[in-house]
């Protein structure tokens, strides 16, 4: 069995899951609602299972596959992970922080548009999807930090990757857009005054 796929997805308080006739899984929670179409071969059911830590019966989503074909095996773990991401998203939400490293780099959020100065001759305007909210904070003598929040893990990851691609960190001075805590591989550059 898939080590990920066979694990039940525990449902926190306030989160409900519904499986439609066309195998669309809808997850509703305090932060919103998400849905995902699941392959017709993969069976998703809402039931209960015994929690290892407390020994009590807790509501959970169970994902099963019909056979051990390679296709079914790969889909098994995938859909279990996607459902788990949806449950975490509607109950806790996701957050990604990115740092703008460079002289004169600025960031400002106006509605769903992120306005930035990234060292180009013009300002960069970045339109955010309505499911993603952003805040930009610049502390004194610190780099601007942009924080994205969303209930959709896939979408927030794509937005963060797209923003980073606007100005990837370069290896000599480390200027560019990087994730907070990300280590940039640095190069030494030319030796000064080589004879």
C-alpha positions as a Markdown table, in Angstrom:
| # | Residue | x | y | z |
|---|---|---|---|---|
| 1 | Unk | 0.0 | 0.0 | 0.0 |
| 2 | Unk | 1.0 | 3.6 | -0.5 |
| 3 | Unk | 2.4 | 4.8 | 2.8 |
| 4 | Unk | 0.8 | 8.2 | 2.3 |
| 5 | Unk | -2.4 | 7.0 | 0.6 |
| 6 | Unk | -3.4 | 4.6 | 3.4 |
| 7 | Unk | -3.2 | 7.2 | 6.1 |
| 8 | Unk | -6.6 | 8.6 | 7.2 |
| 9 | Unk | -7.1 | 12.4 | 7.0 |
| 10 | Unk | -8.3 | 13.5 | 10.4 |
| 11 | Unk | -11.0 | 16.2 | 10.3 |
| 12 | Unk | -10.6 | 19.0 | 12.8 |
| 13 | Unk | -13.6 | 20.5 | 14.6 |
| 14 | Unk | -15.7 | 22.7 | 12.2 |
| 15 | Unk | -14.5 | 20.9 | 9.0 |
| 16 | Unk | -17.0 | 18.9 | 6.9 |
| 17 | Unk | -16.3 | 16.8 | 3.8 |
| 18 | Unk | -18.8 | 15.9 | 1.1 |
| 19 | Unk | -18.3 | 13.5 | -1.8 |
| 20 | Unk | -20.6 | 14.1 | -4.8 |
| 21 | Unk | -21.8 | 11.5 | -7.2 |
| 22 | Unk | -19.2 | 12.5 | -9.8 |
| 23 | Unk | -16.4 | 11.9 | -7.2 |
| 24 | Unk | -15.9 | 15.6 | -6.5 |
| 25 | Unk | -14.7 | 16.2 | -2.9 |
| 26 | Unk | -15.8 | 19.4 | -1.2 |
| 27 | Unk | -14.2 | 20.5 | 2.0 |
| 28 | Unk | -15.9 | 23.2 | 4.1 |
| 29 | Unk | -14.3 | 24.9 | 7.1 |
| 30 | Unk | -14.1 | 28.1 | 9.1 |
| 31 | Unk | -11.8 | 29.8 | 6.4 |
| 32 | Unk | -13.8 | 28.8 | 3.3 |
| 33 | Unk | -14.6 | 26.0 | 0.9 |
| 34 | Unk | -12.4 | 24.1 | -1.5 |
| 35 | Unk | -13.3 | 21.3 | -4.0 |
| 36 | Unk | -11.3 | 18.8 | -6.0 |
| 37 | Unk | -12.3 | 16.4 | -8.7 |
| 38 | Unk | -11.0 | 12.9 | -7.9 |
| 39 | Unk | -10.3 | 10.2 | -10.5 |
| 40 | Unk | -13.3 | 7.8 | -10.8 |
| 41 | Unk | -11.2 | 4.8 | -9.9 |
| 42 | Unk | -10.2 | 6.1 | -6.5 |
| 43 | Unk | -12.7 | 5.7 | -3.7 |
| 44 | Unk | -13.1 | 8.5 | -1.1 |
| 45 | Unk | -15.3 | 8.0 | 1.9 |
| 46 | Unk | -16.0 | 9.9 | 5.1 |
| 47 | Unk | -16.0 | 7.8 | 8.2 |
| 48 | Unk | -14.3 | 7.4 | 11.6 |
| 49 | Unk | -11.0 | 5.9 | 12.8 |
| 50 | Unk | -9.3 | 5.4 | 16.1 |
| 51 | Unk | -6.8 | 8.1 | 16.9 |
| 52 | Unk | -3.4 | 6.6 | 17.9 |
| 53 | Unk | -2.7 | 9.2 | 20.6 |
| 54 | Unk | -6.1 | 9.5 | 22.4 |
| 55 | Unk | -7.7 | 6.1 | 21.5 |
| 56 | Unk | -11.0 | 7.8 | 20.7 |
| 57 | Unk | -13.0 | 7.6 | 17.4 |
| 58 | Unk | -12.5 | 10.7 | 15.3 |
| 59 | Unk | -14.0 | 11.7 | 12.0 |
| 60 | Unk | -11.7 | 11.1 | 9.1 |
| 61 | Unk | -11.5 | 10.8 | 5.3 |
| 62 | Unk | -10.3 | 7.4 | 3.9 |
| 63 | Unk | -8.9 | 7.0 | 0.4 |
| 64 | Unk | -8.7 | 3.5 | -1.2 |
| 65 | Unk | -7.7 | 2.2 | -4.5 |
| 66 | Unk | -9.1 | -0.8 | -6.4 |
| 67 | Unk | -5.9 | -2.5 | -7.7 |
| 68 | Unk | -2.1 | -2.4 | -7.4 |
| 69 | Unk | -1.6 | -1.1 | -11.0 |
| 70 | Unk | 1.1 | 1.6 | -11.2 |
| 71 | Unk | -1.5 | 4.2 | -12.2 |
| 72 | Unk | -3.7 | 3.5 | -9.3 |
| 73 | Unk | -0.8 | 3.4 | -6.9 |
| 74 | Unk | 0.4 | 6.9 | -8.0 |
| 75 | Unk | -3.1 | 8.4 | -7.9 |
| 76 | Unk | -3.7 | 6.9 | -4.4 |
| 77 | Unk | -1.1 | 9.0 | -2.6 |
| 78 | Unk | -1.7 | 12.1 | -4.8 |
| 79 | Unk | -5.4 | 12.4 | -3.9 |
| 80 | Unk | -4.9 | 11.7 | -0.3 |
| 81 | Unk | -2.3 | 14.5 | -0.1 |
| 82 | Unk | -4.5 | 16.9 | -2.0 |
| 83 | Unk | -7.5 | 16.2 | 0.3 |
| 84 | Unk | -5.2 | 16.7 | 3.3 |
| 85 | Unk | -4.0 | 20.0 | 1.9 |
| 86 | Unk | -7.6 | 21.1 | 1.5 |
| 87 | Unk | -8.4 | 20.2 | 5.1 |
| 88 | Unk | -5.4 | 22.1 | 6.5 |
| 89 | Unk | -6.2 | 25.0 | 4.2 |
| 90 | Unk | -9.8 | 25.5 | 5.3 |
| 91 | Unk | -8.9 | 25.0 | 9.0 |
| 92 | Unk | -5.6 | 26.8 | 9.4 |
| 93 | Unk | -4.7 | 28.4 | 6.0 |
| 94 | Unk | -1.3 | 28.7 | 4.4 |
| 95 | Unk | 1.3 | 31.5 | 4.6 |
| 96 | Unk | 4.4 | 32.2 | 2.5 |
| 97 | Unk | 6.9 | 35.0 | 3.2 |
| 98 | Unk | 9.3 | 36.4 | 0.6 |
| 99 | Unk | 12.1 | 39.0 | 1.1 |
| 100 | Unk | 13.1 | 41.6 | -1.5 |
| 101 | Unk | 16.9 | 42.0 | -1.2 |
| 102 | Unk | 18.5 | 44.9 | -3.0 |
| 103 | Unk | 19.2 | 48.7 | -2.7 |
| 104 | Unk | 16.0 | 50.7 | -3.3 |
| 105 | Unk | 13.7 | 47.6 | -3.5 |
| 106 | Unk | 10.2 | 48.5 | -2.3 |
| 107 | Unk | 6.9 | 46.7 | -2.1 |
| 108 | Unk | 3.4 | 48.1 | -1.5 |
| 109 | Unk | 0.0 | 46.4 | -1.7 |
| 110 | Unk | -3.0 | 48.3 | -3.2 |
| 111 | Unk | -6.0 | 46.1 | -3.2 |
| 112 | Unk | -5.2 | 43.0 | -5.3 |
| 113 | Unk | -2.2 | 44.6 | -6.9 |
| 114 | Unk | 1.3 | 44.3 | -5.5 |
| 115 | Unk | 3.5 | 47.3 | -6.7 |
| 116 | Unk | 7.2 | 46.8 | -6.5 |
| 117 | Unk | 10.5 | 48.6 | -7.3 |
| 118 | Unk | 12.9 | 45.8 | -8.3 |
| 119 | Unk | 15.8 | 47.8 | -9.7 |
| 120 | Unk | 14.4 | 48.1 | -13.2 |
| 121 | Unk | 13.7 | 51.4 | -15.0 |
| 122 | Unk | 10.0 | 50.9 | -14.3 |
| 123 | Unk | 7.9 | 49.7 | -11.4 |
| 124 | Unk | 6.5 | 46.2 | -11.5 |
| 125 | Unk | 2.8 | 45.6 | -11.0 |
| 126 | Unk | 1.8 | 42.1 | -9.9 |
| 127 | Unk | -1.9 | 41.2 | -10.0 |
| 128 | Unk | -2.9 | 38.7 | -7.3 |
| 129 | Unk | -5.8 | 36.1 | -7.6 |
| 130 | Unk | -8.8 | 37.0 | -5.4 |
| 131 | Unk | -8.2 | 33.9 | -3.3 |
| 132 | Unk | -4.7 | 35.2 | -2.2 |
| 133 | Unk | -4.2 | 38.2 | 0.2 |
| 134 | Unk | -0.9 | 39.9 | 0.5 |
| 135 | Unk | 0.7 | 42.3 | 3.0 |
| 136 | Unk | 4.0 | 44.2 | 2.6 |
| 137 | Unk | 6.1 | 45.3 | 5.6 |
| 138 | Unk | 9.3 | 47.3 | 5.5 |
| 139 | Unk | 11.1 | 47.7 | 8.8 |
| 140 | Unk | 13.8 | 50.2 | 9.4 |
| 141 | Unk | 17.2 | 49.1 | 7.9 |
| 142 | Unk | 15.6 | 45.9 | 6.8 |
| 143 | Unk | 14.5 | 44.4 | 3.5 |
| 144 | Unk | 10.8 | 44.6 | 2.5 |
| 145 | Unk | 8.9 | 41.3 | 3.3 |
| 146 | Unk | 5.8 | 40.3 | 1.3 |
| 147 | Unk | 3.5 | 37.8 | 3.1 |
| 148 | Unk | 0.9 | 35.8 | 1.1 |
| 149 | Unk | -2.0 | 34.1 | 2.8 |
| 150 | Unk | -4.5 | 31.7 | 1.2 |
| 151 | Unk | -6.5 | 28.5 | 1.9 |
| 152 | Unk | -5.3 | 27.0 | -1.4 |
| 153 | Unk | -1.8 | 25.5 | -1.1 |
| 154 | Unk | -1.3 | 24.9 | -4.8 |
| 155 | Unk | -2.4 | 28.5 | -5.8 |
| 156 | Unk | -0.3 | 30.2 | -3.1 |
| 157 | Unk | 2.8 | 28.2 | -4.2 |
| 158 | Unk | 2.3 | 29.2 | -7.8 |
| 159 | Unk | 1.9 | 32.9 | -6.9 |
| 160 | Unk | 5.1 | 32.8 | -4.8 |
| 161 | Unk | 7.0 | 31.1 | -7.6 |
| 162 | Unk | 5.8 | 33.6 | -10.1 |
| 163 | Unk | 6.8 | 36.5 | -7.9 |
| 164 | Unk | 10.3 | 35.0 | -7.4 |
| 165 | Unk | 10.7 | 34.6 | -11.1 |
| 166 | Unk | 10.4 | 38.3 | -11.6 |
| 167 | Unk | 13.8 | 38.8 | -10.0 |
| 168 | Unk | 15.6 | 35.6 | -9.1 |
| 169 | Unk | 18.4 | 36.0 | -6.5 |
| 170 | Unk | 21.7 | 36.3 | -8.2 |
| 171 | Unk | 24.7 | 34.4 | -6.8 |
| 172 | Unk | 27.2 | 37.2 | -6.3 |
| 173 | Unk | 25.5 | 39.8 | -4.0 |
| 174 | Unk | 22.3 | 37.8 | -3.4 |
| 175 | Unk | 20.1 | 40.5 | -4.8 |
| 176 | Unk | 16.6 | 39.5 | -5.8 |
| 177 | Unk | 13.4 | 38.0 | -4.4 |
| 178 | Unk | 13.9 | 35.0 | -2.1 |
| 179 | Unk | 11.9 | 33.0 | 0.4 |
| 180 | Unk | 12.4 | 34.0 | 4.0 |
| 181 | Unk | 15.0 | 31.5 | 5.4 |
| 182 | Unk | 16.1 | 30.4 | 1.9 |
| 183 | Unk | 19.9 | 29.8 | 1.5 |
| 184 | Unk | 21.3 | 31.2 | -1.7 |
| 185 | Unk | 24.4 | 29.5 | -3.2 |
| 186 | Unk | 26.9 | 32.3 | -3.4 |
| 187 | Unk | 29.9 | 32.7 | -5.8 |
| 188 | Unk | 33.2 | 34.4 | -4.9 |
| 189 | Unk | 33.3 | 36.7 | -8.0 |
| 190 | Unk | 36.5 | 37.9 | -9.6 |
| 191 | Unk | 39.7 | 38.1 | -7.4 |
| 192 | Unk | 40.5 | 41.8 | -6.8 |
| 193 | Unk | 43.8 | 42.9 | -8.3 |
| 194 | Unk | 44.8 | 39.5 | -9.8 |
| 195 | Unk | 48.4 | 39.7 | -11.1 |
